[in-house]
Structure formats: C-alpha cells, structure tokens
Amino acid sequence: MGNTNGSADRQAYLTGTRDGVPIALGYFAVAFSLGITARGIGMTPFQGFLASFLNMASAGEHAAFTSIGNHATYIEIALVTLIANARYLLMSCSLSQKYPETLPFYHRLLSGFGVTDELFGICIARPGWLNPFYLYGAFLISALAWSSGTAVGIVMGNLLPARVVSALSVALFGMFLAVIIPPARQSRIVACLIVIAFALSYLAGIVPFIRDLSSGNRTILLTLLIAGGAAALCPVKDETEAKDDAA
C-alpha cells in the first residue's frame, strides 16, 4: 500500500470523485450563503474562494468571517478558528487508522488537510485499507464546489438587491439549526447544552465586563466553559464502559 501502483491510484481517485459529487452539490449551496457573509465584510470573490479552499469548514469560516467583521485581532481569529475546527484533529487521528503503517508521511499530511465531516464519513465507511487517492478525488471536487460557491455568493451579493441579500444572510444559520437539532432530539444532554449555550451567549452580551470583551474572546470563553463543563460532568462513555453498564 505504501507504493500503490498508478492504475489502482487512478481508479481510487475516480471512485472518490464520483462519491464526492453529492457532497460537492451540497457544499456549493451552503457556501453560497457563506459568500453572502463574506461579502458583508468586504471580501472579494478571489479572497472568498481562497479562504474557502484553504479552510473547508462552514462553522470555522463563519466564525472567522464574523471575527474579521468585528475587527478582531489575528490571535482571536486564529483561536476561534482552531476551537471551531478542533473536531477535525480527532477525525484525522481516526482516519489514520485506515492507512497501513507503510504509507508515506506526506500522504497522511495531505489527508489531514482534506478531512471534513462528510469526507470523513465516506472514507471511514470504506472497507479495508483506504487508498489516499480516494480521499483526494472526493476532496478536490468538494473543495472546488465549496470555494466556487463562496465566490458566487460574493458576486451575487454584489448584484442582488439589499433586501434579498439580507434574507440570504440568514440561510447559514438554517444550516446550523440542521446540524444541532438531530443530535438534540437524540440526547437530552445535548439539548440541554444547546439551551445553556444560547442563554450564556445572551448573558455574555449584557453582563458587565464580559460584554466589553470582543465577540471573538466571548466565543472562545463560552466554548471552553461549556465544552469543559460538559466533558467533566457528562463524559462520553467508551464502548467497554457502555457494555459493562448494559450488563
């Protein structure tokens, strides 16, 4: 596997591209709304395209764009993006187990760059060892769609009437609701944490001293507080503990 032949790599790449088409279509639609946000902070289509290609993460990009719009410092933007995208570190570690030990390091490095929620899902579901070119194929078509969607959103945001742009700017929040509602319905803990997050976010905007912090710092503070509290009070049980409890 460390020295995969060209024919197998090409076939894996084409298969990944095929499996990435549905993901790419969804990415384009979501990125269009993200482009409206980028347009609101004065980004050009090229800047939006490049930002999305280098950071394929809706929550992370939205947090970064919002921080930029609020004139946050570079450190704040970096920390907000790091926290919003921290889950990809875990996904990359998990995906590395699908690769044999003989796979060169540069393939692992490139694979880590191409991990998103959806791409991780289709890769981890592949039986047996994973050929990295499968991820490359799925990533490239998805990344181009995501980046193009952002650029098109910026262009259309400059052409459409202000009322239409204002209406489209809330579309990304609809995507966030689609992300949080399903797990909230399956877990009371997650539902409670979402309510707590909303409440604390509101309070952070009106409580003295905290409200004087930048939005980026407030986001970092709340994320660490809520995530840390949830991890300490309601840790996720591993499979062994779950089986023991069931027995």
Secondary structure, DSSP 4 states (H G I P E B T S, - for coil): -TT--HHHHHHHHHHHHHHHHHHHHHHHHHHHHHHHHHHHTT--HHHHHHHHHH---HHHHHHHHHHHHTT--HHHHHHHHHHHTTHHHHHHHHHHTTS-TTS-HHHHHHHHHT--HHHHHHHHTSSSSPPHHHHHHHHHHHHHHHHHHHHHHHHHHHHS-HHHHHHHTTHHHHHHHHHHHHHHHH-HHHHHHHHHHHHHHHHHTTSTTTTTS-HHHHHHHHHHHHHHHHHHHSPPP-HHHHHHHH-
